[in-house]
Amino acid sequence: MNKDIFKAYDVRGIYPTEIDEKAVSAIMKAYVALIKPKKMAIGRDVRLSGPKLLIAAKEALIESGVDVTDIGVITTDMLFFTVAHYDFDGGIAITASHNPAEYNGLKMVRKKARPISMDSGLADIRDLAVKNDLLGLNKLGSSEEIDILDDYIKKLLSFVNKGLITKKKIVVNPNFGAAGKVVERLANELGLELIRINFEENGNFPKGRPDPMQEGNRKETTELIKKTGADFGVAWDADADRCFFFDETGAFVDCYYEIALLSQIMLDQYPGGKIVHDPRLIWGIQDVINKNGGRSLINKAGNVFIKERMKKEDAIFGGETSGHFFFKDFYYCDNGMIPFLLMLQKLCESGKQLSELVKPLRQKYPMAREKNFTVKKAEEKIAEIKKKYSDAMIGELDGLSVTYADWRFNIRTSNTEPLLRLNLEAKTKNLVSEKVEELTKIIES
């Protein structure tokens, strides 16, 4: 087995050269040996390799004496809901999230949807799976299928007051993933007018990588908003655990500003609450949290790490500039639909357009969208940058954070891809451009 498919908090690889049925079977048996579940939930995203890998996973779990409940084609947050709501001992989502169609993988959780990362069991699962000498039990587990969508919709709607929501015209882009059926149900419940794009489930992902973080993937959503006069737009990645907004002009709302807006919404509901966020871009988020009486907690990026810190601190909300948003009332897990509902209610209550809500943040907190670099010796490059900017305030909680009075940046290696990621903010747009160019030359030299 290729050990490289084990990432910081999940498993991902190209099917079938890097991950296949045999690998999934070994990983499942290792999971059971370590976690010792009696009953588990399992589901998959829309990828074409999903059905084969799901069968392999189910068979391995049943052979290991586990009672398995198949919840079908799901968004990843539907797995979190299922495990926590129905009190399963653990769960598996067969998904490679926003990776291209040729990839697949596994996201694994324990009881109460608690995450499993390299620091909390994934390394042990990897080592057991690589040995692949675990045998099944004489007593086989059972298998059943259930539909959890009705209960999941009820849970989502508990985050908003239906009476406050008025009819809105919204461009929705699930990027051919499993979000479409959830959005359809929410629209029926709330009386929304949907303008659909890339709505049907299609594991081929015919328009490329299903990731709205890629700027090339935003154009058609932007154009459709302009063409139809929609109130705003929303897009999700393939497994729909990330949520991205576009305002009524078609402009993309950077997740930096989205975290700030959602922080204010959550603090209105939970005054004085703690909010966890990553160190990539922070000034605007911290200011909004402080002005609204909350407490900002900076934590290492990575959805598992944010969840663990939220639970430890009993935080009300968490946000990552990659588009993951976490809620105490959703088992401290990330969810891609709750931000959509909260923002919808905020727009209806305020009577404002989304651009009006975002404008003060865009003006006061200029930033550069994340730049990714393929670098052979990433750690050496980070050390070089640290030395050059040694006169600044240095932080190493997650990669390297460098802060001056009028600008700052964070540079770190990706948790899931072989990339070096740069995020930068400054007091003026001109300074943002100047410093991005400066750092780009250093990184590419």
Residue, then its C-alpha position, 0 to 999 in steps of 0.5 A: m500500500n502507498k503510505d502517501i495516500f494518508k494525509a494530515y486528516d484523511v486518505r486521498g489518492i488516484y484510483p486505482t493506482e494509488i487507492d483501490e478496493k484492497a487498500v480500502s479493505a485493509i484500512m477498514k479492518a485497521y480502523v475496526a482493530l483500533i477504534k473497536p466500533k459495533k455499529m457504523a455509518i457509511g456513505r459516498d460522494v458522486r465519484l465513479s469509483g465510489p460504488k466499488l470502494l463502498i462495497a469493499a469497505k462494507e464487506a471489510l467492516i462486516e467481516s470484522g463483525v461491525d453492523v453497517t448502515d449505508i446512507g447512500v450518496i451524501t455530502t460529507d457533513m451528512l455523515f457527521f450528522t448521521v454519526a452524531h444524531y443516531d449515535f453510531d460508534g463511527g463513520i466513513a465517507i468515501t470521498a476525495s472532496h474537491n480533488p479531480a475526478e480520478y481521485n478518491g479517498l476516505k474521511m473517518v470519524r469516531k463516535k459523536a463525529r469526533p475527527i481522526s487525524m494523524d495526531s489522534g489515530l490515523a497514523d496507527i490506522r495507516d501502520l496497521a493497514v500497511k501490515n495488512d495482516l488483520l483477519g475477519l471475525n467468525k461472527l459477521g456484522s449486518s448491513e442495512e440502508i437508511d435515508i437520513l435526508d428528512d432528519y438532516i433537513k430538520k437539523l439544518l432548518s433549526f439554525v434559522n427562523k423560517g418566518l424571517i426568510t423572504k423569497k430570494k432568487i439565488v444562483v446555486n452551483p453544487n459543481f455536480g456534487a451531492a449538494g443539489k438534493v439538499v439545496e432543493r429540499l431547503a428551497n422547497e421549505l423556504g420558498l426560494e427561487l433557485i437558478r441551477i447550474n452544474f446541478e445534476e450529480n455527475g462523478n465525471f465532473p465534466k467541467g474539471r476540478p469541483d473546487p470553487m476556490q479555483e478562480g477559473n471555476r467561478k466565471e459561469t456562476t458570476e455570469l449567471i448572477k449578472k444575467t438573471g439579476a439574482d440576489f446572490g450566488v452560492a457554490w459548493d465543492a463536490d462533497a459540499d463541506r465548504c461553502f462560497f458566496f457571490d454577491e448580487t454583482g457576481a463578485f466572489v466573497d472571499c472566505y476571509y470576509e465570510i468568516a468575519l460576517l458569520s462571526q458577527i451573526m454567531l455572536d449576535q446569537y451567542p454573546g461573548g462566545k469564542i471563535v476559532h480561526d486559522p492564522r492565514l488572514i486575521w486582522g479583519i476577523q479579529d476586529v469583528i470578533n472584538k467589536n462584537g464582544g467575542r473572543s478570537l482564538i487562532n489555531k492551526a489550519g486543518n478541519v480536524f485541528i479546528k474541530e478539536r480546538m473548538k471542542k476543547e474551548d467550547a467555541i461557538f463557531g470556527g472558520e477557515t479561509s479555505g471555506h470550512f465553517f464549523f458550528k458548536d450546534f452541529y457537533y463542532c463539525d464543519n457544514g456547508m449548508i448552515p452558512f448558506l442559511l445563516m447568510l440568507q436570513k441575515l440578508c432578509e433581516s437586514g434588507k441589505q444586499l450582500s455587497e453592502l455587508v461585505k463592502p466595509l470589510r473589503q475596504k478596510y482589510p485588503m488582502a491577496r487571494e491565496k497563491n499556491f506554489t509548487v516548491k521542491k524543498a518547501e521547508e528550506k524555502i520557508a526558512e529562507i523567508k524567515k531569515k529575510y524577515s527576521d525583524a518582524m514579529i514571527g509566529e510559527l503556529d502553522g507554517l510561518s506568520v510574519t507581521y509588520a505594523d502595516w502588512r503581514f503574511n502567512i506561508r505554509t505547506s498544504n495539509t492535503e496537496p504538495l503545495l506551498r500556500l501564501n496568504l497576505e494582507a496589508k493596510t492598503k491595496n497597493l501595499v498588498s500588490e507590492k508585497v505579493e510581488e516581492l514574496t513571489k520573486i523570493i519563492e520562485s527564485 
